[in-house]
């Protein structure tokens, strides 16, 4: 499947990826989970980075993403 859409329509959904390791891993987690039910993801945009802090240390990394995929 091509990752470029020449014509048609694209749907955008917003999700939050969560990881105890890093912001990059939070993105990987989000894409991994979403791709199980959303077919044909062609790209994403990082909207926001967030983190939960406990005792002065980052406990969870969170990344808010917009995912794009073609409407069929």
N, CA, C and O atoms as CSV, one atom per row, in Angstrom:
chain,resi,resn,atom,element,x,y,z
A,1,UNK,N,N,0.845,-1.181,0.000
A,1,UNK,CA,C,0.000,0.000,0.000
A,1,UNK,C,C,0.890,1.245,0.000
A,1,UNK,O,O,1.870,1.320,0.740
A,2,UNK,N,N,0.543,2.190,-0.818
A,2,UNK,CA,C,1.284,3.440,-0.894
A,2,UNK,C,C,1.078,4.266,0.374
A,2,UNK,O,O,-0.005,4.269,0.959
A,3,UNK,N,N,2.126,4.959,0.786
A,3,UNK,CA,C,1.998,5.825,1.955
A,3,UNK,C,C,1.622,7.245,1.556
A,3,UNK,O,O,1.465,8.112,2.416
A,4,UNK,N,N,1.476,7.487,0.259
A,4,UNK,CA,C,1.079,8.799,-0.241
A,4,UNK,C,C,-0.318,8.695,-0.836
A,4,UNK,O,O,-0.608,7.774,-1.599
A,5,UNK,N,N,-1.172,9.633,-0.488
A,5,UNK,CA,C,-2.551,9.628,-0.978
A,5,UNK,C,C,-2.691,10.739,-2.013
A,5,UNK,O,O,-2.517,11.915,-1.695
A,6,UNK,N,N,-3.007,10.360,-3.257
A,6,UNK,CA,C,-3.131,11.337,-4.331
A,6,UNK,C,C,-4.471,12.037,-4.342
A,6,UNK,O,O,-4.556,13.227,-4.646
A,7,UNK,N,N,-5.517,11.302,-4.011
A,7,UNK,CA,C,-6.850,11.903,-3.951
A,7,UNK,C,C,-7.732,11.052,-3.067
A,7,UNK,O,O,-7.398,9.908,-2.762
A,8,UNK,N,N,-8.857,11.608,-2.656
A,8,UNK,CA,C,-9.758,10.904,-1.754
A,8,UNK,C,C,-9.903,11.685,-0.471
A,8,UNK,O,O,-10.050,12.907,-0.487
A,9,UNK,N,N,-9.861,10.980,0.631
A,9,UNK,CA,C,-10.025,11.629,1.929
A,9,UNK,C,C,-9.169,10.921,2.972
A,9,UNK,O,O,-8.869,9.733,2.854
A,10,UNK,N,N,-8.790,11.667,3.976
A,10,UNK,CA,C,-7.984,11.143,5.071
A,10,UNK,C,C,-8.721,11.420,6.370
A,10,UNK,O,O,-9.249,12.513,6.574
A,11,UNK,N,N,-8.754,10.432,7.239
A,11,UNK,CA,C,-9.359,10.598,8.559
A,11,UNK,C,C,-8.244,10.816,9.568
A,11,UNK,O,O,-7.168,10.229,9.452
A,12,UNK,N,N,-8.502,11.659,10.557
A,12,UNK,CA,C,-7.548,11.952,11.624
A,12,UNK,C,C,-8.171,11.553,12.961
A,12,UNK,O,O,-9.302,11.929,13.267
A,13,UNK,N,N,-7.417,10.784,13.754
A,13,UNK,CA,C,-7.854,10.479,15.114
A,13,UNK,C,C,-6.749,10.905,16.072
A,13,UNK,O,O,-5.583,11.006,15.688
A,14,UNK,N,N,-7.121,11.149,17.302
A,14,UNK,CA,C,-6.155,11.573,18.306
A,14,UNK,C,C,-6.044,10.508,19.383
A,14,UNK,O,O,-7.049,10.021,19.901
A,15,UNK,N,N,-4.808,10.153,19.713
A,15,UNK,CA,C,-4.569,9.143,20.749
A,15,UNK,C,C,-3.416,9.594,21.646
A,15,UNK,O,O,-2.679,10.519,21.307
A,16,UNK,N,N,-3.272,8.934,22.786
A,16,UNK,CA,C,-2.161,9.201,23.693
A,16,UNK,C,C,-1.392,7.906,23.917
A,16,UNK,O,O,-1.960,6.902,24.345
A,17,UNK,N,N,-0.098,7.938,23.625
A,17,UNK,CA,C,0.778,6.801,23.887
A,17,UNK,C,C,1.433,6.976,25.249
A,17,UNK,O,O,1.774,8.091,25.642
A,18,UNK,N,N,1.607,5.881,25.960
A,18,UNK,CA,C,2.163,5.926,27.316
A,18,UNK,C,C,3.297,4.917,27.438
A,18,UNK,O,O,3.197,3.786,26.964
A,19,UNK,N,N,4.385,5.351,28.086
A,19,UNK,CA,C,5.536,4.477,28.297
A,19,UNK,C,C,6.230,4.838,29.601
A,19,UNK,O,O,6.199,5.988,30.038
A,20,UNK,N,N,6.849,3.851,30.210
A,20,UNK,CA,C,7.674,4.113,31.394
A,20,UNK,C,C,9.134,4.329,30.997
A,20,UNK,O,O,9.974,4.599,31.855
A,21,UNK,N,N,9.449,4.209,29.682
A,21,UNK,CA,C,10.833,4.287,29.213
A,21,UNK,C,C,11.236,5.650,28.657
A,21,UNK,O,O,12.231,6.233,29.088
A,22,UNK,N,N,10.445,6.165,27.680
A,22,UNK,CA,C,10.832,7.409,27.006
A,22,UNK,C,C,9.678,7.950,26.173
A,22,UNK,O,O,8.677,7.266,25.959
A,23,UNK,N,N,9.834,9.197,25.702
A,23,UNK,CA,C,8.846,9.774,24.800
A,23,UNK,C,C,8.819,8.996,23.484
A,23,UNK,O,O,7.746,8.734,22.939
A,24,UNK,N,N,10.001,8.625,22.971
A,24,UNK,CA,C,10.055,7.841,21.729
A,24,UNK,C,C,9.310,6.519,21.882
A,24,UNK,O,O,8.585,6.103,20.979
A,25,UNK,N,N,9.487,5.867,23.013
A,25,UNK,CA,C,8.791,4.600,23.238
A,25,UNK,C,C,7.286,4.820,23.366
A,25,UNK,O,O,6.507,3.949,22.978
A,26,UNK,N,N,6.864,5.956,23.897
A,26,UNK,CA,C,5.431,6.262,23.979
A,26,UNK,C,C,4.834,6.364,22.575
A,26,UNK,O,O,3.704,5.933,22.346
A,27,UNK,N,N,5.592,6.933,21.638
A,27,UNK,CA,C,5.134,7.004,20.242
A,27,UNK,C,C,5.037,5.603,19.658
A,27,UNK,O,O,4.046,5.264,19.011
A,28,UNK,N,N,6.056,4.791,19.883
A,28,UNK,CA,C,6.057,3.409,19.388
A,28,UNK,C,C,4.865,2.637,19.971
A,28,UNK,O,O,4.190,1.903,19.249
A,29,UNK,N,N,4.610,2.798,21.252
A,29,UNK,CA,C,3.482,2.128,21.899
A,29,UNK,C,C,2.163,2.545,21.253
A,29,UNK,O,O,1.317,1.701,20.955
A,30,UNK,N,N,1.990,3.849,21.038
A,30,UNK,CA,C,0.760,4.358,20.434
A,30,UNK,C,C,0.552,3.777,19.038
A,30,UNK,O,O,-0.539,3.308,18.712
A,31,UNK,N,N,1.597,3.808,18.217
A,31,UNK,CA,C,1.487,3.275,16.852
A,31,UNK,C,C,1.243,1.775,16.848
A,31,UNK,O,O,0.452,1.275,16.048
A,32,UNK,N,N,1.909,1.064,17.725
A,32,UNK,CA,C,1.750,-0.384,17.811
A,32,UNK,C,C,0.322,-0.764,18.180
A,32,UNK,O,O,-0.281,-1.629,17.544
A,33,UNK,N,N,-0.214,-0.121,19.201
A,33,UNK,CA,C,-1.584,-0.429,19.650
A,33,UNK,C,C,-2.608,-0.008,18.602
A,33,UNK,O,O,-3.518,-0.771,18.277
A,34,UNK,N,N,-2.461,1.206,18.074
A,34,UNK,CA,C,-3.436,1.718,17.107
A,34,UNK,C,C,-3.457,0.889,15.831
A,34,UNK,O,O,-4.523,0.666,15.257
A,35,UNK,N,N,-2.301,0.434,15.383
A,35,UNK,CA,C,-2.237,-0.308,14.115
A,35,UNK,C,C,-2.931,-1.669,14.187
A,35,UNK,O,O,-3.167,-2.292,13.152
A,36,UNK,N,N,-3.258,-2.135,15.389
A,36,UNK,CA,C,-3.998,-3.391,15.521
A,36,UNK,C,C,-5.456,-3.243,15.091
A,36,UNK,O,O,-6.077,-4.212,14.655
A,37,UNK,N,N,-6.006,-2.029,15.213
A,37,UNK,CA,C,-7.411,-1.817,14.839
A,37,UNK,C,C,-7.592,-0.774,13.743
A,37,UNK,O,O,-8.622,-0.760,13.069
A,38,UNK,N,N,-6.607,0.098,13.558
A,38,UNK,CA,C,-6.688,1.121,12.511
A,38,UNK,C,C,-5.762,0.689,11.384
A,38,UNK,O,O,-4.547,0.607,11.564
A,39,UNK,N,N,-6.336,0.417,10.236
A,39,UNK,CA,C,-5.549,-0.072,9.101
A,39,UNK,C,C,-5.112,1.071,8.188
A,39,UNK,O,O,-5.867,2.012,7.943
A,40,UNK,N,N,-3.887,0.972,7.694
A,40,UNK,CA,C,-3.393,1.917,6.695
A,40,UNK,C,C,-2.927,3.250,7.245
A,40,UNK,O,O,-3.027,4.261,6.550
A,41,UNK,N,N,-2.421,3.289,8.467
A,41,UNK,CA,C,-1.918,4.549,9.020
A,41,UNK,C,C,-0.791,5.056,8.117
A,41,UNK,O,O,0.160,4.331,7.825
A,42,UNK,N,N,-0.914,6.311,7.681
A,42,UNK,CA,C,0.066,6.866,6.749
A,42,UNK,C,C,0.976,7.913,7.383
A,42,UNK,O,O,1.978,8.304,6.784
A,43,UNK,N,N,0.645,8.365,8.575
A,43,UNK,CA,C,1.490,9.363,9.220
A,43,UNK,C,C,0.925,9.775,10.562
A,43,UNK,O,O,-0.188,9.403,10.932
A,44,UNK,N,N,1.718,10.553,11.282
A,44,UNK,CA,C,1.243,11.078,12.559
A,44,UNK,C,C,1.876,12.435,12.826
A,44,UNK,O,O,2.898,12.795,12.241
A,45,UNK,N,N,1.247,13.170,13.716
A,45,UNK,CA,C,1.758,14.459,14.176
A,45,UNK,C,C,1.795,14.428,15.698
A,45,UNK,O,O,0.802,14.079,16.337
A,46,UNK,N,N,2.923,14.788,16.276
A,46,UNK,CA,C,3.019,14.877,17.731
A,46,UNK,C,C,2.439,16.221,18.145
A,46,UNK,O,O,2.916,17.274,17.723
A,47,UNK,N,N,1.411,16.170,18.971
A,47,UNK,CA,C,0.729,17.377,19.424
A,47,UNK,C,C,1.338,17.893,20.729
A,47,UNK,O,O,1.538,19.094,20.910
A,48,UNK,N,N,1.626,16.954,21.631
A,48,UNK,CA,C,2.059,17.364,22.964
A,48,UNK,C,C,2.866,16.258,23.629
A,48,UNK,O,O,2.581,15.073,23.457
A,49,UNK,N,N,3.858,16.656,24.377
A,49,UNK,CA,C,4.611,15.749,25.249
A,49,UNK,C,C,4.176,16.049,26.680
A,49,UNK,O,O,4.067,17.213,27.065
A,50,UNK,N,N,3.930,15.007,27.465
A,50,UNK,CA,C,3.547,15.168,28.868
A,50,UNK,C,C,4.269,14.103,29.677
A,50,UNK,O,O,4.769,13.126,29.119
A,51,UNK,N,N,4.324,14.286,30.981
A,51,UNK,CA,C,4.936,13.266,31.827
A,51,UNK,C,C,4.310,13.316,33.214
A,51,UNK,O,O,3.909,14.376,33.696
A,52,UNK,N,N,4.235,12.155,33.842
A,52,UNK,CA,C,3.821,12.054,35.235
A,52,UNK,C,C,5.087,11.969,36.076
A,52,UNK,O,O,6.012,11.227,35.746
A,53,UNK,N,N,5.123,12.728,37.161
A,53,UNK,CA,C,6.312,12.772,38.016
A,53,UNK,C,C,5.948,12.274,39.411
A,53,UNK,O,O,4.904,12.616,39.965
A,54,UNK,N,N,6.837,11.461,39.954
A,54,UNK,CA,C,6.665,10.951,41.312
A,54,UNK,C,C,8.021,10.990,42.017
A,54,UNK,O,O,9.009,10.468,41.500
A,55,UNK,N,N,8.063,11.597,43.174
A,55,UNK,CA,C,9.306,11.726,43.948
A,55,UNK,C,C,10.435,12.357,43.134
A,55,UNK,O,O,11.592,11.946,43.234
A,56,UNK,N,N,10.087,13.355,42.334
A,56,UNK,CA,C,11.087,14.072,41.556
A,56,UNK,C,C,11.609,13.340,40.335
A,56,UNK,O,O,12.558,13.801,39.701
A,57,UNK,N,N,11.004,12.201,39.990
A,57,UNK,CA,C,11.437,11.429,38.827
A,57,UNK,C,C,10.255,11.174,37.894
A,57,UNK,O,O,9.109,11.074,38.332
A,58,UNK,N,N,10.555,11.071,36.611
A,58,UNK,CA,C,9.501,10.788,35.639
A,58,UNK,C,C,9.039,9.351,35.814
A,58,UNK,O,O,9.831,8.410,35.754
A,59,UNK,N,N,7.737,9.206,36.031
A,59,UNK,CA,C,7.147,7.875,36.194
A,59,UNK,C,C,6.583,7.361,34.866
A,59,UNK,O,O,6.738,6.187,34.531
A,60,UNK,N,N,5.927,8.253,34.115
A,60,UNK,CA,C,5.363,7.877,32.818
A,60,UNK,C,C,5.573,8.995,31.811
A,60,UNK,O,O,5.384,10.172,32.115
A,61,UNK,N,N,5.965,8.604,30.612
A,61,UNK,CA,C,6.058,9.517,29.483
A,61,UNK,C,C,4.775,9.374,28.674
A,61,UNK,O,O,4.306,8.263,28.429
A,62,UNK,N,N,4.212,10.504,28.261
A,62,UNK,CA,C,2.966,10.480,27.495
A,62,UNK,C,C,3.120,11.379,26.265
A,62,UNK,O,O,3.668,12.479,26.344
A,63,UNK,N,N,2.631,10.890,25.147
A,63,UNK,CA,C,2.700,11.651,23.901
A,63,UNK,C,C,1.325,11.647,23.253
A,63,UNK,O,O,0.752,10.591,22.984
A,64,UNK,N,N,0.806,12.840,23.007
A,64,UNK,CA,C,-0.481,13.000,22.338
A,64,UNK,C,C,-0.209,13.074,20.838
A,64,UNK,O,O,0.534,13.943,20.382
A,65,UNK,N,N,-0.811,12.163,20.070
A,65,UNK,CA,C,-0.599,12.067,18.622
A,65,UNK,C,C,-1.889,12.222,17.848
A,65,UNK,O,O,-2.963,11.847,18.320
A,66,UNK,N,N,-1.774,12.783,16.647
A,66,UNK,CA,C,-2.846,12.717,15.662
A,66,UNK,C,C,-2.384,11.719,14.609
A,66,UNK,O,O,-1.314,11.884,14.023
A,67,UNK,N,N,-3.184,10.684,14.365
A,67,UNK,CA,C,-2.869,9.678,13.362
A,67,UNK,C,C,-3.702,9.929,12.104
A,67,UNK,O,O,-4.874,10.291,12.199
A,68,UNK,N,N,-3.109,9.740,10.946
A,68,UNK,CA,C,-3.806,9.904,9.674
A,68,UNK,C,C,-3.885,8.570,8.950
A,68,UNK,O,O,-2.928,7.795,8.931
A,69,UNK,N,N,-5.056,8.316,8.349
A,69,UNK,CA,C,-5.232,7.126,7.533
A,69,UNK,C,C,-6.322,7.385,6.505
A,69,UNK,O,O,-7.228,8.180,6.754
A,70,UNK,N,N,-6.248,6.720,5.340
A,70,UNK,CA,C,-7.210,6.982,4.268
A,70,UNK,C,C,-8.600,6.452,4.613
A,70,UNK,O,O,-8.754,5.416,5.260
A,71,UNK,N,N,-9.591,7.188,4.165
A,71,UNK,CA,C,-10.979,6.743,4.273
A,71,UNK,C,C,-11.265,5.854,3.065
A,71,UNK,O,O,-11.038,6.259,1.924
A,72,UNK,N,N,-11.757,4.658,3.313
A,72,UNK,CA,C,-12.044,3.739,2.202
A,72,UNK,C,C,-13.525,3.547,2.012
A,72,UNK,O,O,-13.942,2.806,1.121
